[in-house]
Amino acid sequence: MAKVTSKLQVTIPKALRKKLGLKPGTVLDFKVDDGKLIGVKLQPQGPAEAIYGTLGKGRSTDQLVRELRDPD
């Protein structure tokens, strides 16, 4: 059991933190399902996954290189 503080924060009980492997920096996603608050531990992204697909967006590699070398 946990109580919401005046800052709207909740402490996750130690047994649950240990069981789920929650550590400082762990990212949780929350949703509501039939009146219940559900927190889901997100899997960490590696550096490549974090930026994958952010540059291309319909441009060829040659176009990207030209734009990076001469942005004007």
C-alpha positions in Angstrom: 0.0 0.0 0.0 1.2 3.5 -0.7 -0.1 7.0 0.0 0.0 9.9 -2.5 1.9 12.8 -1.0 1.0 16.5 -1.3 3.4 16.7 -4.3 1.4 13.8 -5.9 4.3 11.4 -5.5 4.1 7.7 -4.5 6.8 5.5 -3.1 6.8 2.0 -4.7 7.3 -0.5 -1.9 10.8 -2.0 -1.7 9.6 -5.6 -2.4 8.1 -4.5 -5.7 11.1 -2.4 -6.6 13.4 -5.4 -6.0 11.1 -7.9 -7.8 10.8 -5.6 -10.9 14.4 -4.5 -10.9 13.5 -0.8 -10.5 16.4 1.5 -10.0 16.9 5.3 -10.2 16.4 6.3 -13.9 14.1 3.4 -14.7 11.3 4.8 -16.9 7.7 3.7 -16.2 4.7 4.3 -18.5 1.2 4.6 -16.9 -2.2 3.9 -18.1 -5.7 3.5 -16.7 -7.6 0.3 -17.3 -11.1 -0.2 -15.9 -10.4 2.3 -13.1 -7.0 0.8 -12.2 -3.6 2.6 -12.5 -1.1 0.4 -14.3 2.6 1.1 -14.4 4.7 -0.6 -17.0 8.5 -0.7 -16.9 9.9 0.4 -20.3 12.9 -1.4 -21.7 15.9 0.9 -22.0 16.9 2.0 -25.5 20.5 1.8 -26.7 22.0 4.9 -28.4 21.3 3.5 -31.9 17.6 2.8 -31.1 17.1 6.2 -29.6 18.0 8.0 -32.9 17.0 5.3 -35.4 14.8 6.8 -38.2 15.2 10.4 -37.1 17.3 11.6 -40.0 16.0 10.0 -43.2 12.3 10.8 -43.4 12.2 10.4 -47.2 15.6 11.8 -48.1 18.5 9.9 -49.7 21.8 9.6 -48.0 23.3 11.9 -50.7 20.7 14.5 -49.9 21.4 14.3 -46.2 25.1 14.6 -46.7 24.6 17.7 -49.0 22.4 19.3 -46.4 24.8 18.6 -43.5 27.7 20.1 -45.5 25.9 23.1 -46.8 22.7 23.8 -44.8 21.9 27.0 -46.9 
